[in-house]
Amino acid sequence: MDFSINNFFDKKYKDSKVGHFQDLDHLDGLSISTVSCGLYEKKRDDLVFFYFREGASHASVFTQSKLISENIKWNKKIREKKVYGILTNTKNANALTGIEGYNSLKKISINLSKLLNLKQISDEDKPNPIKPSQLLFACTGTIGEKFPESKILNNLENLVQKIKYNQNKLIWIKAALGIMTTDTKPKLSMAECKIGTSIVKIYGIAKGSGMIFPNMGTTLGFIFTDANISSPLLKQILNMNIKTTFNAITCDGDTSTNDMVSIFATGKANNREIKSIKDTKLKQFIGSVHQVMLNLAKRVASDGEGATKFITVNCKNSISEKDAKNISFSIANSPLVKSAIFGEDPNWGRIAMAIGKSGAKVKENKLSIFIGPYIIYNKGKLDKNYNEEDVSQYMKNENIVITVDLSIGQKNFTAYTMDLSKEYIEINSDYRS
């Protein structure tokens, strides 16, 4: 796929016209720049920079993989209360590149901070000195390949010169395009709410299509808000929302070395600062952050490599949330279940298999299985009204819902995934070319 704004006016890219994306516009305190460093054979934006002119509060969650990329190592060492930017590159994960890959980030941060300090002097009445330790990195792409330090260093000046102080819908889409790898469409979401009497914006973009399975925040996700809110509070809000959003999706059961989800607050909404997560004035904001994160997470799952169907897996009335989660993901990660759904085959026995292998507590005589609105297995036996033709017809839909009712408790969990198609094999057998 060629990466171009024009793609989103092309009917062959289903559900990906510009008009189908939310109208993200200007968010005060944030600036965006995208350039091509030549990391791909075909020219496309592959370096994206989000710049906070006056700094931003921040919080992140990272992959729990035991093998992590050099940019995750860098980010974990950042202790600054405010950061001034996050630089994202595609094509190269900077993972398993050792001290050489880490030192590349050090060189880039030094050079980028120097360029930003010059821009501060040029553009600001009261310049803020920016340190290398106030810059974050996100890398995505192939693991184990030499990091393209020189190409990125050579394009930093151009990147800083292209910083846009005012955003619009196309700039947001351009940024979302610039962080994509095997994705087929950019992923954007937005919400507005109030903190007290102040209206605040929450914007988000994400990338992810393969190597998607939670153990932190699965894929790359960036949330931006103009709310005036501290880093410790952002961390609490991110942690409370991650479980049912980015940690509720899977495409293939594989956790990346590079996963991270970050939230940044510029403070430009000028709401009265909130001191406690329990403050009722935060209720709308917490809900709106969840809305943005869930929309992005669902877009990642629905755009899984080779996906033709978006699948929601509900597990209800479990004895524990852990068991509900294990069952949901056992179904969502099953190649047999996913390939049956691709083939539009209502083979509910594969769902039962995935429930049984999950290790969760199940009582056969209380178990019920639904596909869409149709109950198939009802309290330990095939439902007397089950009609396979009806379910087969339902399976032709693009959105498939599987519900498992254990009827032994009150805990629930929902996971999101996609089907397993022939194209998934083609994409991943040809990934590096």
BELCOR-V283033 format. One record per helix or strand of 2 or more residues. SS is the DSSP state (2 for helix, 1 for strand). FROM is the first residue (numbers start at 0). TO is the last residue. If there is no record, write none. Layout:
# BELCOR-V283033
SS/FROM/TO ; SS/FROM/TO
This chain:
# BELCOR-V283033
2/4/8 ; 2/17/19 ; 1/29/34 ; 1/46/61 ; 2/69/75 ; 1/82/88 ; 2/97/122 ; 2/131/133 ; 1/134/139 ; 2/148/152 ; 2/155/160 ; 2/168/177 ; 1/186/194 ; 1/197/206 ; 1/219/224 ; 2/230/241 ; 2/245/247 ; 1/248/249 ; 1/259/264 ; 2/279/301 ; 1/309/317 ; 2/320/331 ; 2/334/341 ; 2/347/356 ; 2/363/365 ; 1/367/370 ; 1/373/377 ; 1/380/381 ; 2/387/393 ; 1/398/404 ; 1/410/417 ; 2/421/428
